[in-house]
Each structure stands twice: as C-alpha cells, then as structure tokens.
Amino acid sequence: MAIANRKRWFQVHGWLSLPVWAVFCFVCVTGTIAVISHELTWLTNPAARATNPDDRPAQPLPVLVDAVRDAVPGAQIRQVMVFEPYLVTAIGFSVPGKPPALAYVNPYTAEVQAINEGLTFIGFMRSLHGWLLFPWHHSWSLGYYLVAAMSLVTLGAMTTGVVIYKRFWRAYTRPQLRVGAGARVLLGDFHRLAGAWSLWFLLVIGLTGLWYLVQAMLWHNEVHVWDEPALVAGQDLPQAVGTPPEPIGLERALGAANAALPEMRPRWISFPEHNRAHFSIAGTSDNFLYDQYSMRAFVNPWTGAVDATRTPADMNALQTIAHIADPLHYGTLGGIWTKLIWFVFGLLLSTMSITGFVIWRKRTFGAATRDGRVKEAGGEVTARSGSTLENA
C-alpha cells in the first residue's frame, strides 16, 4: 500500500512538471538572470558604472538633477532612481516631442555619462520574468497571472518531492552523487541532492510567488494595498495674476521629507505630474527585510508641507507582505552577497526543472518501451505455442 501511494505521489510530482515545464523553466532562468541584472549591467555597460577614483562623497540629488537639466535643455524631470553604490543614478526625464529617456549620472562626479532612450537591460529582464512581456489590460496581464501561478507548481513540486524522497535529510549528512553509475543515476542523485538543499529556497520563492498571484487578483479587482493621499487642496494652489509662481524645488522637498522621516534614505523620487500632485519621496531605513519603497513622504509642491507619510510601523499585515516580498524573492535584502546566494540557488532550481523533466521522460517512456517489449515477447510465446499445438 505504501509503495502504491509513493508511486502515485511520484506521478503527481512528474505531472506537475510536464504540462508547464517550458514555462516554469523559462521563468526560473529569467528570474535567475534578473537577480543579478544590475551587476550584469555594470559588467557590460561602462556608462552604467559609478567610478569614484578620488573617493569623493556622493553628491546631493538636486545637484545630479541640475546636471541633467544642463545637459538636456528643456528636460522635464520625472523621477530619480538611486541604485547600488557602484551604479549610476538614473534620472528619468522627458522633452516635448520626444519619448521619455533616462540619464545615467555619476553620483560622485555629477557627470551625465549616457542618455538611454530605450528599454534598459534591467527593465527588460524584470518585465520578461515578471509578465513574459504580455500586454497589460488596464490593471491586469495574462502573463503576470501565468508567472505568478508557477508558485503553485513550485510549492506542489516541493511538497511531493519531500513525500517521494524518503528520509531526505540524509542528503545533508550523507550526500550521494554517483558519477560513474550512468547518466540516469547521476541525474537522479543530482535532482534529489539539489532539491533537498534547496528546500528553503523553494519555500521562499513559492510563498513570495503566491503573494504575487494574490497581488494580481487584487490589482485586477482594483483593490489597493495602500490608499493614495488626497490631492493637494485647492486653497494651497497659488492664486496669482500674470506670471504663475514656481513650485518648490527638489532640495526643499527632500529637506521636508528628511525632517518628517529622518531615518529614511531616499532611493526613488517621483516629481509632481500636475498642479495638485505631490513629490513622492520613497526610501528605506536599516530594516533589511523591507524593500526600498517601505518609507515614503508625500510633499506638497506649493507649501513644502509633508501631507502624508508611510513607514513599516504604520503597516497592516497585507502592506507588510507587499513590502517584504521583493527582497525575499530577488535576494536583495543583504546586498550583493545575498544576490549571489539567490543566483546560485536560482541556477540549481533551473537545473532541477530540466533534470526533473529528463528523469520523468526516461521513466515514463522507458516504462512504456519495456511494457511494449514484454507484450511483444508474450505475443511471440503465444504464437509459438499455438503453432506447436496445430502441428501436433
């Protein structure tokens, strides 16, 4: 009875891989690359490197914004994105009559090193992994649903794998990898060994992926995790005749945000899109579990007042999950070292998806071939027996 149950679990484990194997493998590979997309950009694009030979301190963000305005006359700044210390600061801007672009600004020298008018490698890999470049229909995408549904495959394969791999904990104390016993034995040993050592990773990726599936449903039904702050009040808008007054600058907006949230390190700034919109200044603190948008200040562009703030202390359970999912899913919670760990285990997961399919195929088609040979042999014996009886 136990053998029959184990065989049934193995069949479920295999069928979880077969119908969606290509999609699952593709998602694993693109996710593994997306984890180190910033580092690959640094390796392949010299203009994206924040070289600092003179060991200068980082320049204030308003200085970097002014550098873009000087380099691109008429540039309307849209957002500022601060990355790792070894990467440039990306400043999004638009010029009338041209598509939006990104300026790569050295955060130490304030030099505009490049202007990117297309899709970046980082953006491409995150989009390819996140929703397979499927189109978005207002607030949902079939590709996003498809990728997020792979979390069910991950959790299902992990659960069934634990059931069919008896005493899997032996892989930690007595790992076995039989190199000279043939390809099938080697693949099986590797698949079981990699699976046992990757259980924690499968659980993390599966659970965070499951959150993305829930998030897709929330977006689709227009349920917001955070309520957007009210628009700037009408009485705060400048009432002037003739030349309209200018809104406050980025320096003053950052000062107001720093006064309200002194522990926040700004990582992303969105400029007001219209007269009643806010400066949205997002950042992070020393809490490594939360993403780089976990703290936010909404600054009134006319009065300089902070109209609303968000911090981890203010979050409910759903909001907390929303802000810790990305660092856990992409391994950014500990910087480059945790990224490398996630990359290695991402490679293991990608390889397991391939070896699992190969093992399943060999077992399934091998068994079918053996059954066919047995039936043929049985037919031959029957035919020979019949022939003997006739001759007798």
Secondary structure, DSSP 8 states (H G I E B T S, - for coil): -HHHHHHHHHHHHHHHHSTTHHHHHHHHHHHHHHHTHHHHHHHH-GGGB---TT------HHHHHHHHHHHSTT-EEEEEE---TTB-EEEEEE-TTS--EEEEE-TTT--EEEEE-S--HHHHHHHHHHHTT---BTTB-HHHHHHHHHHHHHHHHHHHHHHHSTTTTHHHHS----TTS-HHHHHHHHHHHHHHHTHHHHHHHHHHHHHHHHHHHHHHTT--SS-------GGGS---SSS------HHHHHHHHHHH-TT-EEEEEE--SSTT--EEEEEE-S-TTS-TTSEEEEE-TTT--EEEEE-GGG--HHHHHHHHHHHHHHTGGGTHHHHHHHHHHHHHHHHHHHHHHHHHHHHHHHHHHHHHHHHHHHHHHHHHHHHHHHH-
